[in-house]
């Protein structure tokens, strides 16, 4: 299949930006908006063949240095069978409005009104618990994000909820599934607690990440 060209990608991005006008165009095929110390995004994730895209809702926490804007809590548009559904670039004009409507209906976090940070944290916690229940890889990053964005938002109680979840899960996570550079449960919890106690430092990291990823023109909710 022929891959789409830059002009088509630009048009597809603009079409989605008109539907979700609370988001700004960050890059071709990527829409973002800032929600406190994180960004919420809609990524039109190219298929391997390059002739189609997967509409994907996601978030990315800005509370720790990271080389890219990630697709955390990534949720691709699902078909009726529950499988990820791609939109062919050649069919975009006919299909994108329905795809956008369905993605908004399926998304766990609002794509209309910006979700409160508390809702984002709830979804991060739910994801971490579900990962453990399914026997999947421990959601170390998601647990860390839930704590750090809570603290950076000024909600110490919410950060403490995340720390308690971390204490509970770290006792259950299989050691062989933890990251290779794992420092140990006690050290990890102590480090997270120390970071959560320094909200100003976290907010400084957020601002540095805004500069690093060129997010200054992305509207903040």
Secondary structure, 3 states (H helix, E strand, C coil): CCCCCHHHHHHHHHHHHHHCCCCEEEECCEEEEEECCEEEEEEEEECCCCCEEEEEEEEEECCCCCCCCCCEEEEECECCCCCECCEEHHHHHHHHHHHHHHHHHHCCCCCCCCCCHHHHHHHHHHHHHHHHHCCCCCCHHHHHHHHHHHHHCCCHHHHHHHHHHHHHHHCCCCHHHCCCCCCCHHHHHHHHHHHHCCHHHHHHHHHHHHHHCCCCCCCEC
